Amino acid sequence: VASYRGAVDPIVATLVILLCAVIAFVSNRIPLGVVAVGVSVALYLTGVLDLTSALAGFGDPTVLFIAALFVVSEALESTGIIAWAGQKVVARSGTGRRRLLLTIGLLTAAMTAVISVNGSVASLLPLVVVVAARSGIRPSQMLMPLAFSAHAGSMLALTGTPVNIIVSEVAADNGARAFGFFEFALAGLPLLVGTLAIILLLGGRLLPERTPPSAPVDLERLASTLRADYAISSDRALVSASRGVAEVVVTPRSTLIGLHVFPGMCTPSGDLVVLGVRRGREALDESGTDLQAGDALLLDGSWDDLDRHTSKRDEVLVVDAPLTLRRSVPLGVGAKRTAVILFAMIVLLATGIVPAAIAGLLAAGALILTGVVPIARAYRAISWTTVILVAGMIPLSTAFQETGAAQLIADGLRTFLGQAGPHAAVAVIVVITLVLGQLISNTATVLIVAPVAVALAAAMEVSVLPFLMALTIAGAAAFLTPVATPANLMVMEPGGYRFGDYARFGWPLMILFFVVAVFYVPLVWPFTG
């Protein structure tokens, strides 16, 4: 291996590795994390980068900041802050389709600015489906607007998406300055207004009218159903901020088989209370029964106890995970602590008192130390695919710069553009990003194109800031395919969407983002800046 390293021209090796990575991403047959790590390893084995540079992405402050934000997002979801905000806002919007779409779009955008696209869509999706059902509106008319509003909202603040963080760092590393925490909103607000206008004016005609095969849990209806199914006469609320219920089924190999149970008894652990027992379609009376495989139990307890005991799949199978139900309960335990910590993090990020990575790590650490997010759940909350993807692709971005590959591509584009000005150059960068961003991760796309944008700006002797801001906007315009972002994929099944539905509704939004990136951005961030 040592003798082979350096035998291949670095530029050729970098471009071949890029091509292989894009093919692997598009094929969707290899996990994203494996592709990203493979890129780093390939850059070392071909001699393009030394070992330290090839693995530098895994210690990059940007990666640590992104990981910390996942913990903050988990706290906002699990404590019910998002559920509370969603219910308060939607309750005031009535049942009219346009008013609901406007309200949900604004709420989604605001949340996305703080907790990322995927986090806001995942947390609001159940609420939107329930609201749609109660308002007599098909989910297919509301869920794609939910995802696309989140894409626009990601441009409102630095924390809206990993792309913003990456581009800000690239700007600072290339002789410009990092973008401010709310500076993205100068482009994000026009994008959000335009996105909401397209949703309201064209959504009814461009979106399908379909009923999905399944839908998220409606907590109020679930509680009513459980009361009827288990013949519960007590008026006590089944779900609250501190306590909840879990419906479980006894497995064939469970050690609970043969245990005599009856409503009102404590479980062997002493942590949970049996509220009801069902065998088949019949709810058993207070005399109880000896448990058999297939019997269903309704258990009451604290959310943490329910989550801990129902996770033992060799004993019972849980129907609706307690952690999922808990997220639908407004302002649960730890909500005040989370709000204070979130506010402190935003102040640190907005003022720049400490680096962004430090602000994120301080917030994540505080949430863990105050007990809002247990350490085990913090690890589960982090999207390791995203973290490894960014960490593995950062060295490729480095290789593009150090080997001259970015400069080579930039020179080729400069020749292609001829006497055309920087607006045309920005348009080319935006088009490349828009095309790649529909096929592979928008984060990976930006890491690939950013060095080319920097080199092209340098070749034209203009400011890199409009190039990078336009690149950020293009990276957020992942509208044409369900595989472009996890958020698009999240709404596909609940909305009953097909692959072509995304392109049909996404094209007007794609044009909007292109216009803002190419013509509006240079007005705010001039080429001579």
N, C-alpha and C positions, 0 to 999 in steps of 0.2 A: 504494500500500500504506500509506504514511504517513497519508493522509487517512482510510483505512478503519479503521486501528487506533483502538480506543476507541469506535467507532460502535455496537458491540454491548454490551449489558449484560454486565458481567464474569461474573456468576453464571450467566446463561443460556448464555454462551459456554462456560464451564467444564463445565456439565452436558451440553451438546451434544457437546463434545469427549470427555467421559467415555463417553457413549452410543455415539458412533462408534468409540471405542477398544474397548469391550466387544464390539460387533458384529464388528469386525475380528478380535479375538482368537478369538471363538467360531467364525467362519467358517473359520478356519485356512487361508485362501487367501493371506494377506499375511504375510510373515515377521515374527516378533515384534519384531525389531530395527527394522524399517521402521515398524511401528506406533508403537513407543516414541519414535523420533526424530520421527515425524510429530506426535505429541502435543506435544512441546516446540516444534516449529516453529509449530503451530497456536496455541499459547498466546501466542507472540510476535506472530503475524500478526493475531490478534484483539484485541491490546492488553491481554490479561489480565495478562501479565508483560512486564517489559522484557527486553532481550536477555541481560543478565547473569543474571537470575533464570531465564529460560527454558532456559539452557544450564548452569546451576549444577550440575546433577546429574553432569555429566561430570568435575567436579573435586571431587566430594563424597568425604570420607574413607571413607565406607561403601563406595563403589564401588571405591576403591583397595584396601581391606581384602579385599573379595570376590575381586578379581583376584589378589591375592597368595596367597590360600588355594588357588586352583587350581594354582599352582606348587608349593606344599607337597604337595598331593594327588598331583601328578604324581611328585614325588620318592619318596613312600611307595610308589606303585605300581611305578615303573620300577626301583627298587632291590630289589624283591622282599620288602620288609618285610611287606606285606599278605599276599602268598602264603605267607610263612613262618609268620606268625601263624595264618592260616587252616588250613594243613596241620597245625600242631601241635595246635590246638584240636580240629579235626575227627578227627584220628587217635585222640584219646582218648575220643571219643564213641561209638565202635562203629558198628553199622549199623542200630540200631533207629530207626524213623521218628520217634517222639516225642523221643527223646534227641537225634537229629540236629537236629530242628527247634529244640529248646531251645538247643542249642549254637550253631547258626548264627544264631539270633535274637539271642542275647547278644553274639556276636562282631560281628555287623552293627551293632548298636546302639552298641557301644563304638567301632567304627571311624567310624561316622557322626558321633559327637560331635566327632571331630577333623577329618575330611576331607569332610564334607557327604554328603547323601543320595545324590546321583548318583555321586559318587566311590566310595563304599563298595559300592553295588550293581554298578557297572561292573566293579570289581576282583574282587568275590567271585562274580559270576555264573558264570564258567567253572568255578571250583572247586566250586560247589554242583551244577552239572550233572554234573560228573565223579563227585562223591561219590554223587549220586542214582543214576547208572547202575551204579556198582560195588555199591551197596547194594540194587539191584533195586527202587528207588522211582522212579515217574514224575516227571519234572521239574515237571509241572504241580502236584504236591503240595507243592513246596518253593520255587518261584520267587516266587510272589505273597507268601507269608510272608516271603521275603527282602526284598522291596520294602517291605512294610508294617512290618516290624521296623525298617527304616531310618527310616521316617517317625517312629516312636516314639522312636528313638534320637536324632533331630535335636533333641529337647527336653532332652538331657542336658547340653549346654554351649553357650556363646555361638557357637562355630564350627560348630555342627551344620547350620545353614542360613542363607542370607542374610536370611531373615525375622527370625531372632533378632537379628541385627545391626541391622537396620532399626528394629525395635520398641524396642530398647534406646536407640538414638539419639533416637527420637521421645519416649520418656519423659524423657530428659535435657533435650530442647529445650522441654519443656512444663511446667516447674516441678517435676518429680519428680526422680528419680535414674535413672541407667543401671542396668540389671540386672547383677548380678555374673556372672563367667564361669561358675561352677557353679550359680548361683541357679536357672537353668532346670530343673535336675535335681529341684528340689522338686516340680515338676509332672511332669517327665519320667519319674521312677521309677514312680509309680503308673500312668502311661500305658503304660510298657514292660511292667510286670507284667500289667496287664490285657490288653494286646495279645498277649503270649505265651500267656496262659491261653486266650484265644479261639482262637488258632492251634492249640493243642494239643487243645482240647476240641471245636471245631467244624470245624477245617480238613479233616479226613477226609471229612466229609459235605458240606461246602459247596464244596470245590474239585473241579474235574473230574479225571478220569483219562484223560489224553491223552498221546500220544507226539508230540513236535514233529517237523517235517520236517527240521530241522537242529539241530546242537548245537555248542557251542564245542570247541576242540581239547583233547584229553587228551594232555598232553605225553609221558607214559610210553608210551602206545600209539602215538603218532606216531613216537617214536624207534624203537620196535620195527618199525613198518611200513616206515620208511625204510631200516632195515638190511636187511630182506628184499627190498624193491623194488630197491635198488641193489647188492645182493650184497656188503655190507660185512662183512668177516670180523674186523676189529679189535675188540678188547674195550673200546677207549677210549670214554668217555662222549661222546655227541654234543652234549650240552648241559651247560654248567656256569655258574657265576656270571659268568665273564669271557668265555666263548666260546660260540658256538652254531652252528646250521646254518640254511640257507635253501634251499628247493627252488624253482628258477626255470625258466621255459620261454622259449626263444629266440623272439623276435618275428619276423614276416616281413621287417621292414626293419632288423633288427639288423646292426650292423657286425661282430658276432661270427660271422656266417655264413661258413663256409669255414675258420675257425680250427681247427687240429688240436688236439684236447684228449684227455686220458687221465687216469684216476684217479691222484692224487698230485701233479699239476702245479699250479703257481701260475697264477693268472689274470694277464692282461696288466698289471694294476695292481700286482701283487705283494702285495696285501693279503689275498687269499683263496686257499684251496686247494680244488681240485676233488676231492671224495670219490667221486663216481660220475657216470656218464652213462647216460641211458636214451633209447632210440628206440622209440616205441610202448610195448609191454609188455616189451621186452627190455632188460636191463641189459648194457651193453657191457663187454668185458674190458679188460685193461690196455693192449692195443695201441692203444686209442682210436679216434677217428674225426674226420672233418671235419664241423663242426657244420652242421646244417640247421635251417630254421625248424620249430619244434615239438619240437625235442629238449629234454629235461629234464636239468638239472644239479643236483647236490647240492653246495652250497658250504659250506666251513667257514671261520670267521674270528671276530674279535672282534665283539661285538654292534654296536658303533658302525660298524665297517667294513661289516658286512652290511647295516645299515640304509642307509648312504650309497650303496652300490653297487647295491642292489636297488631303489632308488627311481627309477632311470632307466628309465622305462616304455617308451621307444623302443628299448631294448636287450633287456630281459627283463621277463617278468611273474612276480611272486613269488606263490607259492601261499599261504603263511602268512607274514604280515609279521613280520620279526624282532622288531620292537618289541612286537608282541602276544605272541609266544612268550616274550620276555625277562621279561615281567611275571609269568609262571608259575614262574620260577626263584627259589627262596627265597634271601634275603640276598645279593644281587648286589653289584657294585661300588658303593661309596658309601653302603651301608646304615648303617654306623656314623656317618658324618658326618650323614646325614639324621636319625638318632635323636637325636643330640646337639642339632642345630638345632631339631628339633621340641620337645624338652623345654625348651629355652631360650625358645621362643616361648610355650609354655603357661605357663611361670613368669611371663613378662612380662604375659601377658593376665590371669592369675589375681591377680597382685599389683597390677596397674594402675599400674606404675611409669611406663610410657609409654602413650600412646593406642593403641587397638587397631590402627589403620591403620599406625602406626609399627612395632609389633611384627610385623605381617604382612609389611610391606615389608622389614624387617631380615632376617626368616627367608628370604623369597624371594631377596633379594640375596645372602645367605650361601650358599644352595644353588647359585646361578649362579656365584658367585666361586670356590667350592670345586670346581666342575666336576661336581657331581652332576646338575644339569639344564643342558645347554647352552642358550645364549640363544635359539637358533632353536626348540628344543623347548619352552622356557618360553612363547614366544609361542603355539605351537600348543596348549599345554595349557590356556590360558585359554579358558573358554567365553565368547566375545565376545557371543554372543546374550544370555546372562545379564547380563553387564556393561552392555551397551547398554540392555537392558530396564530394569534398575534405574535407570541414569543418565537415561533418557528419561522414566521415570514419576515420579521424584522431583519435578520441577517441577509435575506435576499435583497431587501431594499438597500442595505449597506453595500452588498456586492455590486449592485447596479451603479452605485456612485464610485466605489473604489476601483473597479476594473475599467471604468470608462464606458460601460455598456449604455448607461443612461445618456451620456454625452453623445455616443454614436447614434442612438435613436433620435435624440434631440436635433443633431446635425442633419439627419435624414429628413426630419419633419421641417426643419428650417429651409432646406433646399426645396422640398415639396411646396412650401408656402410661398417661396419666392419673395416678391416685394410686399406681400400681404402683411398687415400690421398685427399687433399683439391680440386684437380681438379675434382674428382668425385662428391664431395659435391657441387661445383659450378654447375656442369652439372645437378644435381638433382634440384637445385633451378631454373635454367634456364628452364628446362623442365616443372616444375610446373607453372612457369610464362607464358611460351609460350602457354600452354593448356588453362589456365584461361583467358589469354589475348585475345583469340579468341572468348570467350563467353560473357565476361563482360568488362566493361570499363578498359582500361589499367592502368588508374590512381588508380582505386579501387583495381586492382590486385596488384599493387606495394605496396600500403598501407597495404594490407593483408599479403603479403609475406615478406616485409622488416624486421619485427621483427623476423621472423623465420631465415632469412639470417644472421641477427646480432647474434642471439643466437647460430647458427650453427658455425659461425666463432669463437665465444668465446669458444665453446666446443672443437674446434680443436686447440685452442690457436694460431690462425693466424690472420693476418690483415683483418679487415672488408672491406677495400676499394675494393679489387678485387671482393668480393661477391656483393657489392652494385653497382659497375659499370656493372658487368655482368647482374645484375637484371635490371638495366636501359636499357641496350641493348635489353634484352628479352622483356621488356615492350614496346619498340618501334617496335617490330616485329609483329605487328597486321596486318597480310596479308591474312589470310585464309577465312575470312568472311566479308561481307559488314557491319555487325553490330559491328565489333570490335572497330571502331573509327568513329566519325562523318565525317572525311575526306573520308573514304572509301564509306560511304553512299552518300556523296555529288556527287560523280562521277558516281554512279550507273545508274541513269536515263539518264543524258546527254550522257553517254557512251553506253547505251543500254545493260548493263551487266546483267547477271543472277548470282544467288547465287554461282553456281559451278565455274564460271570464276575466282573468287578470289583465290580459292584453287589451281586451275590449274596453275596459274601464280605465286602464292605466295609461293609454296613449295621450289623452288630454293632459293628464298630470305630468307625463314625461315632457311634453312640449312646454308646459309652464316652467318646470325646473330648468330646462335648457335655456329659455329666454332670460330667466332671472340670473342664471350662472354666467351667461355670455354678455348680456347687455346691461344688466342692473349692477352686478358686482363691481365692474370697473369704475362706476360712478361713486361708489362708497369707498372702495380701496383702489385708488388710481394707480396706473402703471408707472407713474413717475414718483410714487410715494417712497 
